């Protein structure tokens, strides 16, 4: 089982991965196969849908990177962390907080994002 910090770091990395195959691998490492993702702009359920959803975000924000700002903070089966999205070398264009549920195997089973 992965520790929560590693899972959250992999979650951030999946958002930064440009290769479809590598992104899918990171999604599968960080999230369960039936995981759900929901934020005000997009949603997906399962590895393939979430992988595709993230790929679509790349088209909207080329040249940007996600970064972990704070956290993760965790207790029981819950975790939260703050992230930012910024152009490389620039100021953030978005800052958000994600709340997630941790499955028995240590991966995330649901993620709800607030921008």
N, C-alpha and C positions, 0 to 999 in steps of 0.2 A: 504494500500500500504506500502511495506517495504521501508526503507531508503536504499540508495545505499551502505552504509558501511555494513549493515546487509546482503544485497544480495551478496556482494563480499566475505564477511566472510563465507557465506554458500557455495559459489562457491569453495572456497579453501577447506572447510570441505568435499564437495562431492568428491574431489580428494583423500582425506585421508580415506574415508569410505571403510572398507573392506567387510562389509555385503552387498550383492546385494540388498536386500529389503530396507535397510536404505539408501544406495547410491541412489537408484531410488527416494526415498522420498526427499532427499536433492536436486537431480537434478530437480525434479518437483517444489521444493520450490524456487530455484534460477533461473531457466530458464523456458521460456514459452514452451508449449507442442510442438511447431513447431520450436523451436530454432535451430540454426546451430552453430556448433563448427568446427573450422578449424585451424590447425597449420601445420608446415612442415612435421610432422610425421603421423598425423591421422586426421580424420574428421568424423563428424556424424551429423545427422539431426533428431530431435525429442528426447523425453525423453528416450525411450527404446534404441535407437542407441547410444546416448551419455552415458547412464549408462553402456552399454556393452563395449564401447570404453574405458571408465575409468577402468573397470574391467580388460581389456587386458593390460593396462599400469601397473597394480599391478604385473602381471607376469614378466614384464621386470625389475621392480624396487622393489623387496621385501625388506622390512625393511627400506624403505625411507618414508619421509614425505614432504608434500608441506607446505610452510609457506608464509604468506604475508610479503613482504619486504618493500613496500611503496605503498601509496595510500589508498583508491581510490581517484583519481582526476576526477571530473565530471563537465560537463556543458551541458546544454540542455538535449539531450537524449544520450549523449556519456559518457563513463567512461574508464579509463585506470588504471591498477595497475600492480605492479611488484611482482613476486613471485620467490621462490627458491625451489629446490628439493634437499634434502640431506639425507644421511643415518642418522638414529637416533644417535645423539651425534657427527656427523661428519660434514665435510665441504660440501657445495653445489656441486653437480655434474652438475646442470643446473640452470640457472637463465633466466627468461623470462618476457616479458611484454605482457599483454593481453589488447586488445582494444575491447570494447563491446558497443552494442546499448541497451538502456533501453526501454522496452515496456511501454505502458500506465499504466499497473498494477504494475510497479516497478521491475518486473523480467527482466532478460536479454533475448533479442530475438536473438542476434547473438554475438559470441565471436570469435575473431581472435587472435591467439597466435603467438608470435615471440620468438624463443629460442636463 
